[in-house]
Amino acid sequence: MVHVGKLVNYLAVFTLTYVFYVVFTGTATLFSLALGLLASATITAFATPLLISRELRLADVGRVAYLVAYYVYYMAVAEVRAHTDIARTVLSRKIRISPAIVEVPYYVRTSFGMTLIAGSITNTPGTLVVQVDTVRKVLYVHWLKAVTHKPEEARGSISAKFEEFAAKIFG
């Protein structure tokens, strides 16, 4: 007999996998939807034990909601702003850059949260995490258009919004 908690785990992975499949294929033909069901079921069968080590709880639903909100914010707001700013800089006749490596403190408690922040910074045009000091809880970030060298101010400009989401998702 299948335990209800494990069934919820499998159902959650299947649902997320299938939704991503439908969104990223961009088609809704019967063949495509059936293929998505088959692919999602196969991936779910193999991936769920690797992805989820405990039974999901109601609090996890909130974390997933924050993850979706983070993804929307990151892709629709942060990335668009950063790409627009860098494109404007590149296409401008006057080069207005002030490259610097700045210390950016972080306050999340988990390595997952720190990794989400560092990855988000690195994937955002104009910033790149070059080193992580987990003892001092500081990211060293190459910032193409540095506006400050003060760690807390740099955090506010570079990573505060990412960290807010990371804390809600990973603690």
Biotite code that builds the C-alpha atoms (Angstrom):
import biotite.structure as struc

atoms = struc.array([
    struc.Atom([0.000, 0.000, 0.000], chain_id="A", res_id=1, res_name="MET", atom_name="CA", element="C"),
    struc.Atom([1.285, 3.462, -0.921], chain_id="A", res_id=2, res_name="VAL", atom_name="CA", element="C"),
    struc.Atom([1.721, 5.948, 1.925], chain_id="A", res_id=3, res_name="HIS", atom_name="CA", element="C"),
    struc.Atom([-0.337, 9.141, 1.402], chain_id="A", res_id=4, res_name="VAL", atom_name="CA", element="C"),
    struc.Atom([2.641, 11.421, 2.101], chain_id="A", res_id=5, res_name="GLY", atom_name="CA", element="C"),
    struc.Atom([4.753, 9.759, -0.567], chain_id="A", res_id=6, res_name="LYS", atom_name="CA", element="C"),
    struc.Atom([1.855, 9.960, -3.005], chain_id="A", res_id=7, res_name="LEU", atom_name="CA", element="C"),
    struc.Atom([1.695, 13.717, -2.399], chain_id="A", res_id=8, res_name="VAL", atom_name="CA", element="C"),
    struc.Atom([5.439, 13.950, -3.128], chain_id="A", res_id=9, res_name="ASN", atom_name="CA", element="C"),
    struc.Atom([5.034, 12.130, -6.432], chain_id="A", res_id=10, res_name="TYR", atom_name="CA", element="C"),
    struc.Atom([1.974, 14.179, -7.338], chain_id="A", res_id=11, res_name="LEU", atom_name="CA", element="C"),
    struc.Atom([3.821, 17.448, -6.625], chain_id="A", res_id=12, res_name="ALA", atom_name="CA", element="C"),
    struc.Atom([6.808, 16.492, -8.793], chain_id="A", res_id=13, res_name="VAL", atom_name="CA", element="C"),
    struc.Atom([4.527, 15.229, -11.566], chain_id="A", res_id=14, res_name="PHE", atom_name="CA", element="C"),
    struc.Atom([2.451, 18.417, -11.545], chain_id="A", res_id=15, res_name="THR", atom_name="CA", element="C"),
    struc.Atom([5.476, 20.720, -11.667], chain_id="A", res_id=16, res_name="LEU", atom_name="CA", element="C"),
    struc.Atom([7.136, 18.636, -14.374], chain_id="A", res_id=17, res_name="THR", atom_name="CA", element="C"),
    struc.Atom([3.996, 18.540, -16.504], chain_id="A", res_id=18, res_name="TYR", atom_name="CA", element="C"),
    struc.Atom([3.307, 22.267, -16.124], chain_id="A", res_id=19, res_name="VAL", atom_name="CA", element="C"),
    struc.Atom([6.894, 23.090, -17.145], chain_id="A", res_id=20, res_name="PHE", atom_name="CA", element="C"),
    struc.Atom([6.589, 20.736, -20.114], chain_id="A", res_id=21, res_name="TYR", atom_name="CA", element="C"),
    struc.Atom([3.380, 22.362, -21.341], chain_id="A", res_id=22, res_name="VAL", atom_name="CA", element="C"),
    struc.Atom([4.690, 25.903, -20.816], chain_id="A", res_id=23, res_name="VAL", atom_name="CA", element="C"),
    struc.Atom([8.055, 25.321, -22.474], chain_id="A", res_id=24, res_name="PHE", atom_name="CA", element="C"),
    struc.Atom([6.812, 23.287, -25.449], chain_id="A", res_id=25, res_name="THR", atom_name="CA", element="C"),
    struc.Atom([4.250, 25.952, -26.204], chain_id="A", res_id=26, res_name="GLY", atom_name="CA", element="C"),
    struc.Atom([1.876, 23.532, -27.925], chain_id="A", res_id=27, res_name="THR", atom_name="CA", element="C"),
    struc.Atom([-1.373, 21.972, -26.817], chain_id="A", res_id=28, res_name="ALA", atom_name="CA", element="C"),
    struc.Atom([-1.975, 19.264, -29.407], chain_id="A", res_id=29, res_name="THR", atom_name="CA", element="C"),
    struc.Atom([-3.276, 15.920, -28.212], chain_id="A", res_id=30, res_name="LEU", atom_name="CA", element="C"),
    struc.Atom([0.022, 14.249, -29.148], chain_id="A", res_id=31, res_name="PHE", atom_name="CA", element="C"),
    struc.Atom([2.083, 16.867, -27.322], chain_id="A", res_id=32, res_name="SER", atom_name="CA", element="C"),
    struc.Atom([-0.039, 16.669, -24.172], chain_id="A", res_id=33, res_name="LEU", atom_name="CA", element="C"),
    struc.Atom([0.051, 12.851, -24.190], chain_id="A", res_id=34, res_name="ALA", atom_name="CA", element="C"),
    struc.Atom([3.811, 12.866, -24.712], chain_id="A", res_id=35, res_name="LEU", atom_name="CA", element="C"),
    struc.Atom([4.114, 15.334, -21.842], chain_id="A", res_id=36, res_name="GLY", atom_name="CA", element="C"),
    struc.Atom([2.106, 13.017, -19.577], chain_id="A", res_id=37, res_name="LEU", atom_name="CA", element="C"),
    struc.Atom([4.355, 10.093, -20.460], chain_id="A", res_id=38, res_name="LEU", atom_name="CA", element="C"),
    struc.Atom([7.572, 12.089, -20.062], chain_id="A", res_id=39, res_name="ALA", atom_name="CA", element="C"),
    struc.Atom([6.420, 13.658, -16.784], chain_id="A", res_id=40, res_name="SER", atom_name="CA", element="C"),
    struc.Atom([5.362, 10.291, -15.365], chain_id="A", res_id=41, res_name="ALA", atom_name="CA", element="C"),
    struc.Atom([8.715, 8.741, -16.281], chain_id="A", res_id=42, res_name="THR", atom_name="CA", element="C"),
    struc.Atom([10.720, 11.633, -14.857], chain_id="A", res_id=43, res_name="ILE", atom_name="CA", element="C"),
    struc.Atom([8.566, 11.636, -11.716], chain_id="A", res_id=44, res_name="THR", atom_name="CA", element="C"),
    struc.Atom([9.109, 7.919, -11.112], chain_id="A", res_id=45, res_name="ALA", atom_name="CA", element="C"),
    struc.Atom([12.882, 8.269, -11.197], chain_id="A", res_id=46, res_name="PHE", atom_name="CA", element="C"),
    struc.Atom([13.401, 11.795, -9.860], chain_id="A", res_id=47, res_name="ALA", atom_name="CA", element="C"),
    struc.Atom([11.043, 12.033, -6.880], chain_id="A", res_id=48, res_name="THR", atom_name="CA", element="C"),
    struc.Atom([13.127, 9.857, -4.522], chain_id="A", res_id=49, res_name="PRO", atom_name="CA", element="C"),
    struc.Atom([16.188, 11.938, -5.456], chain_id="A", res_id=50, res_name="LEU", atom_name="CA", element="C"),
    struc.Atom([14.493, 15.335, -5.154], chain_id="A", res_id=51, res_name="LEU", atom_name="CA", element="C"),
    struc.Atom([12.370, 14.924, -2.030], chain_id="A", res_id=52, res_name="ILE", atom_name="CA", element="C"),
    struc.Atom([13.787, 13.187, 1.022], chain_id="A", res_id=53, res_name="SER", atom_name="CA", element="C"),
    struc.Atom([10.819, 13.729, 3.355], chain_id="A", res_id=54, res_name="ARG", atom_name="CA", element="C"),
    struc.Atom([7.062, 14.017, 3.113], chain_id="A", res_id=55, res_name="GLU", atom_name="CA", element="C"),
    struc.Atom([5.841, 17.408, 1.971], chain_id="A", res_id=56, res_name="LEU", atom_name="CA", element="C"),
    struc.Atom([4.016, 19.613, 4.471], chain_id="A", res_id=57, res_name="ARG", atom_name="CA", element="C"),
    struc.Atom([1.618, 22.506, 4.101], chain_id="A", res_id=58, res_name="LEU", atom_name="CA", element="C"),
    struc.Atom([4.459, 24.980, 4.765], chain_id="A", res_id=59, res_name="ALA", atom_name="CA", element="C"),
    struc.Atom([6.206, 23.651, 1.667], chain_id="A", res_id=60, res_name="ASP", atom_name="CA", element="C"),
    struc.Atom([3.332, 24.914, -0.488], chain_id="A", res_id=61, res_name="VAL", atom_name="CA", element="C"),
    struc.Atom([4.127, 28.445, 0.676], chain_id="A", res_id=62, res_name="GLY", atom_name="CA", element="C"),
    struc.Atom([7.775, 27.964, -0.173], chain_id="A", res_id=63, res_name="ARG", atom_name="CA", element="C"),
    struc.Atom([6.886, 26.774, -3.664], chain_id="A", res_id=64, res_name="VAL", atom_name="CA", element="C"),
    struc.Atom([4.640, 29.828, -4.067], chain_id="A", res_id=65, res_name="ALA", atom_name="CA", element="C"),
    struc.Atom([7.582, 32.070, -3.130], chain_id="A", res_id=66, res_name="TYR", atom_name="CA", element="C"),
    struc.Atom([9.776, 30.152, -5.578], chain_id="A", res_id=67, res_name="LEU", atom_name="CA", element="C"),
    struc.Atom([7.296, 30.828, -8.384], chain_id="A", res_id=68, res_name="VAL", atom_name="CA", element="C"),
    struc.Atom([7.035, 34.495, -7.336], chain_id="A", res_id=69, res_name="ALA", atom_name="CA", element="C"),
    struc.Atom([10.840, 34.706, -7.283], chain_id="A", res_id=70, res_name="TYR", atom_name="CA", element="C"),
    struc.Atom([11.080, 33.203, -10.765], chain_id="A", res_id=71, res_name="TYR", atom_name="CA", element="C"),
    struc.Atom([8.536, 35.677, -12.131], chain_id="A", res_id=72, res_name="VAL", atom_name="CA", element="C"),
    struc.Atom([10.291, 38.609, -10.427], chain_id="A", res_id=73, res_name="TYR", atom_name="CA", element="C"),
    struc.Atom([13.720, 37.470, -11.564], chain_id="A", res_id=74, res_name="TYR", atom_name="CA", element="C"),
    struc.Atom([12.774, 36.862, -15.195], chain_id="A", res_id=75, res_name="MET", atom_name="CA", element="C"),
    struc.Atom([10.270, 39.685, -15.667], chain_id="A", res_id=76, res_name="ALA", atom_name="CA", element="C"),
    struc.Atom([11.826, 42.443, -13.578], chain_id="A", res_id=77, res_name="VAL", atom_name="CA", element="C"),
    struc.Atom([15.464, 41.945, -12.538], chain_id="A", res_id=78, res_name="ALA", atom_name="CA", element="C"),
    struc.Atom([16.698, 40.454, -15.801], chain_id="A", res_id=79, res_name="GLU", atom_name="CA", element="C"),
    struc.Atom([14.846, 42.947, -17.999], chain_id="A", res_id=80, res_name="VAL", atom_name="CA", element="C"),
    struc.Atom([16.173, 45.903, -15.996], chain_id="A", res_id=81, res_name="ARG", atom_name="CA", element="C"),
    struc.Atom([19.740, 44.585, -16.031], chain_id="A", res_id=82, res_name="ALA", atom_name="CA", element="C"),
    struc.Atom([19.730, 43.732, -19.739], chain_id="A", res_id=83, res_name="HIS", atom_name="CA", element="C"),
    struc.Atom([18.261, 47.137, -20.603], chain_id="A", res_id=84, res_name="THR", atom_name="CA", element="C"),
    struc.Atom([20.875, 48.921, -18.495], chain_id="A", res_id=85, res_name="ASP", atom_name="CA", element="C"),
    struc.Atom([23.783, 46.984, -19.995], chain_id="A", res_id=86, res_name="ILE", atom_name="CA", element="C"),
    struc.Atom([22.434, 47.412, -23.543], chain_id="A", res_id=87, res_name="ALA", atom_name="CA", element="C"),
    struc.Atom([22.131, 51.159, -22.934], chain_id="A", res_id=88, res_name="ARG", atom_name="CA", element="C"),
    struc.Atom([25.718, 51.212, -21.624], chain_id="A", res_id=89, res_name="THR", atom_name="CA", element="C"),
    struc.Atom([27.081, 49.260, -24.582], chain_id="A", res_id=90, res_name="VAL", atom_name="CA", element="C"),
    struc.Atom([25.232, 51.329, -27.191], chain_id="A", res_id=91, res_name="LEU", atom_name="CA", element="C"),
    struc.Atom([26.030, 54.686, -25.589], chain_id="A", res_id=92, res_name="SER", atom_name="CA", element="C"),
    struc.Atom([28.714, 56.926, -27.037], chain_id="A", res_id=93, res_name="ARG", atom_name="CA", element="C"),
    struc.Atom([29.958, 57.702, -23.543], chain_id="A", res_id=94, res_name="LYS", atom_name="CA", element="C"),
    struc.Atom([31.254, 54.768, -21.585], chain_id="A", res_id=95, res_name="ILE", atom_name="CA", element="C"),
    struc.Atom([29.832, 55.070, -18.101], chain_id="A", res_id=96, res_name="ARG", atom_name="CA", element="C"),
    struc.Atom([31.222, 52.156, -16.211], chain_id="A", res_id=97, res_name="ILE", atom_name="CA", element="C"),
    struc.Atom([33.006, 52.003, -12.908], chain_id="A", res_id=98, res_name="SER", atom_name="CA", element="C"),
    struc.Atom([34.056, 48.377, -12.460], chain_id="A", res_id=99, res_name="PRO", atom_name="CA", element="C"),
    struc.Atom([34.877, 47.229, -8.961], chain_id="A", res_id=100, res_name="ALA", atom_name="CA", element="C"),
    struc.Atom([34.879, 44.153, -6.795], chain_id="A", res_id=101, res_name="ILE", atom_name="CA", element="C"),
    struc.Atom([32.660, 44.803, -3.802], chain_id="A", res_id=102, res_name="VAL", atom_name="CA", element="C"),
    struc.Atom([31.846, 42.861, -0.655], chain_id="A", res_id=103, res_name="GLU", atom_name="CA", element="C"),
    struc.Atom([28.186, 41.922, -0.445], chain_id="A", res_id=104, res_name="VAL", atom_name="CA", element="C"),
    struc.Atom([27.120, 40.410, 2.886], chain_id="A", res_id=105, res_name="PRO", atom_name="CA", element="C"),
    struc.Atom([24.338, 37.837, 3.007], chain_id="A", res_id=106, res_name="TYR", atom_name="CA", element="C"),
    struc.Atom([22.212, 36.740, 5.937], chain_id="A", res_id=107, res_name="TYR", atom_name="CA", element="C"),
    struc.Atom([20.418, 33.587, 4.806], chain_id="A", res_id=108, res_name="VAL", atom_name="CA", element="C"),
    struc.Atom([21.050, 30.541, 6.979], chain_id="A", res_id=109, res_name="ARG", atom_name="CA", element="C"),
    struc.Atom([21.298, 27.770, 4.393], chain_id="A", res_id=110, res_name="THR", atom_name="CA", element="C"),
    struc.Atom([23.758, 26.974, 1.638], chain_id="A", res_id=111, res_name="SER", atom_name="CA", element="C"),
    struc.Atom([20.775, 26.604, -0.706], chain_id="A", res_id=112, res_name="PHE", atom_name="CA", element="C"),
    struc.Atom([19.773, 30.215, -0.053], chain_id="A", res_id=113, res_name="GLY", atom_name="CA", element="C"),
    struc.Atom([23.322, 31.461, -0.522], chain_id="A", res_id=114, res_name="MET", atom_name="CA", element="C"),
    struc.Atom([23.595, 29.515, -3.778], chain_id="A", res_id=115, res_name="THR", atom_name="CA", element="C"),
    struc.Atom([20.324, 30.989, -5.066], chain_id="A", res_id=116, res_name="LEU", atom_name="CA", element="C"),
    struc.Atom([21.574, 34.498, -4.293], chain_id="A", res_id=117, res_name="ILE", atom_name="CA", element="C"),
    struc.Atom([25.010, 33.914, -5.844], chain_id="A", res_id=118, res_name="ALA", atom_name="CA", element="C"),
    struc.Atom([23.498, 32.320, -8.947], chain_id="A", res_id=119, res_name="GLY", atom_name="CA", element="C"),
    struc.Atom([21.011, 35.147, -9.350], chain_id="A", res_id=120, res_name="SER", atom_name="CA", element="C"),
    struc.Atom([23.746, 37.763, -9.062], chain_id="A", res_id=121, res_name="ILE", atom_name="CA", element="C"),
    struc.Atom([25.971, 35.940, -11.545], chain_id="A", res_id=122, res_name="THR", atom_name="CA", element="C"),
    struc.Atom([23.172, 35.467, -14.074], chain_id="A", res_id=123, res_name="ASN", atom_name="CA", element="C"),
    struc.Atom([22.234, 39.134, -13.917], chain_id="A", res_id=124, res_name="THR", atom_name="CA", element="C"),
    struc.Atom([24.144, 41.177, -16.521], chain_id="A", res_id=125, res_name="PRO", atom_name="CA", element="C"),
    struc.Atom([26.689, 43.551, -15.010], chain_id="A", res_id=126, res_name="GLY", atom_name="CA", element="C"),
    struc.Atom([27.396, 41.508, -11.889], chain_id="A", res_id=127, res_name="THR", atom_name="CA", element="C"),
    struc.Atom([29.425, 38.376, -11.257], chain_id="A", res_id=128, res_name="LEU", atom_name="CA", element="C"),
    struc.Atom([30.151, 36.553, -8.007], chain_id="A", res_id=129, res_name="VAL", atom_name="CA", element="C"),
    struc.Atom([33.886, 35.833, -8.049], chain_id="A", res_id=130, res_name="VAL", atom_name="CA", element="C"),
    struc.Atom([34.275, 34.370, -4.560], chain_id="A", res_id=131, res_name="GLN", atom_name="CA", element="C"),
    struc.Atom([32.155, 33.245, -1.631], chain_id="A", res_id=132, res_name="VAL", atom_name="CA", element="C"),
    struc.Atom([33.393, 33.525, 1.952], chain_id="A", res_id=133, res_name="ASP", atom_name="CA", element="C"),
    struc.Atom([31.059, 31.276, 3.952], chain_id="A", res_id=134, res_name="THR", atom_name="CA", element="C"),
    struc.Atom([32.865, 32.019, 7.225], chain_id="A", res_id=135, res_name="VAL", atom_name="CA", element="C"),
    struc.Atom([32.306, 35.781, 7.035], chain_id="A", res_id=136, res_name="ARG", atom_name="CA", element="C"),
    struc.Atom([29.083, 35.303, 5.002], chain_id="A", res_id=137, res_name="LYS", atom_name="CA", element="C"),
    struc.Atom([30.259, 37.620, 2.242], chain_id="A", res_id=138, res_name="VAL", atom_name="CA", element="C"),
    struc.Atom([30.034, 37.395, -1.541], chain_id="A", res_id=139, res_name="LEU", atom_name="CA", element="C"),
    struc.Atom([32.732, 39.140, -3.552], chain_id="A", res_id=140, res_name="TYR", atom_name="CA", element="C"),
    struc.Atom([30.998, 40.563, -6.593], chain_id="A", res_id=141, res_name="VAL", atom_name="CA", element="C"),
    struc.Atom([32.475, 42.131, -9.709], chain_id="A", res_id=142, res_name="HIS", atom_name="CA", element="C"),
    struc.Atom([30.121, 45.006, -10.425], chain_id="A", res_id=143, res_name="TRP", atom_name="CA", element="C"),
    struc.Atom([30.416, 46.679, -13.813], chain_id="A", res_id=144, res_name="LEU", atom_name="CA", element="C"),
    struc.Atom([28.696, 49.898, -12.766], chain_id="A", res_id=145, res_name="LYS", atom_name="CA", element="C"),
    struc.Atom([29.550, 50.149, -9.070], chain_id="A", res_id=146, res_name="ALA", atom_name="CA", element="C"),
    struc.Atom([27.757, 52.984, -7.326], chain_id="A", res_id=147, res_name="VAL", atom_name="CA", element="C"),
    struc.Atom([29.163, 52.271, -3.867], chain_id="A", res_id=148, res_name="THR", atom_name="CA", element="C"),
    struc.Atom([31.924, 50.334, -2.158], chain_id="A", res_id=149, res_name="HIS", atom_name="CA", element="C"),
    struc.Atom([30.122, 50.095, 1.179], chain_id="A", res_id=150, res_name="LYS", atom_name="CA", element="C"),
    struc.Atom([29.054, 46.475, 1.786], chain_id="A", res_id=151, res_name="PRO", atom_name="CA", element="C"),
    struc.Atom([25.526, 47.151, 3.087], chain_id="A", res_id=152, res_name="GLU", atom_name="CA", element="C"),
    struc.Atom([24.771, 49.670, 0.352], chain_id="A", res_id=153, res_name="GLU", atom_name="CA", element="C"),
    struc.Atom([26.099, 47.252, -2.271], chain_id="A", res_id=154, res_name="ALA", atom_name="CA", element="C"),
    struc.Atom([23.870, 44.542, -0.801], chain_id="A", res_id=155, res_name="ARG", atom_name="CA", element="C"),
    struc.Atom([20.882, 46.868, -1.121], chain_id="A", res_id=156, res_name="GLY", atom_name="CA", element="C"),
    struc.Atom([21.633, 47.560, -4.773], chain_id="A", res_id=157, res_name="SER", atom_name="CA", element="C"),
    struc.Atom([22.728, 44.078, -5.838], chain_id="A", res_id=158, res_name="ILE", atom_name="CA", element="C"),
    struc.Atom([21.173, 41.318, -3.776], chain_id="A", res_id=159, res_name="SER", atom_name="CA", element="C"),
    struc.Atom([18.636, 42.473, -1.180], chain_id="A", res_id=160, res_name="ALA", atom_name="CA", element="C"),
    struc.Atom([15.579, 41.480, -3.230], chain_id="A", res_id=161, res_name="LYS", atom_name="CA", element="C"),
    struc.Atom([17.122, 38.111, -4.158], chain_id="A", res_id=162, res_name="PHE", atom_name="CA", element="C"),
    struc.Atom([17.941, 37.476, -0.510], chain_id="A", res_id=163, res_name="GLU", atom_name="CA", element="C"),
    struc.Atom([14.414, 38.331, 0.582], chain_id="A", res_id=164, res_name="GLU", atom_name="CA", element="C"),
    struc.Atom([13.060, 35.577, -1.671], chain_id="A", res_id=165, res_name="PHE", atom_name="CA", element="C"),
    struc.Atom([15.854, 33.130, -0.776], chain_id="A", res_id=166, res_name="ALA", atom_name="CA", element="C"),
    struc.Atom([15.107, 33.501, 2.941], chain_id="A", res_id=167, res_name="ALA", atom_name="CA", element="C"),
    struc.Atom([11.427, 32.753, 2.378], chain_id="A", res_id=168, res_name="LYS", atom_name="CA", element="C"),
    struc.Atom([12.152, 29.781, 0.126], chain_id="A", res_id=169, res_name="ILE", atom_name="CA", element="C"),
    struc.Atom([15.051, 28.128, 1.960], chain_id="A", res_id=170, res_name="PHE", atom_name="CA", element="C"),
    struc.Atom([15.084, 29.732, 5.396], chain_id="A", res_id=171, res_name="GLY", atom_name="CA", element="C"),
])
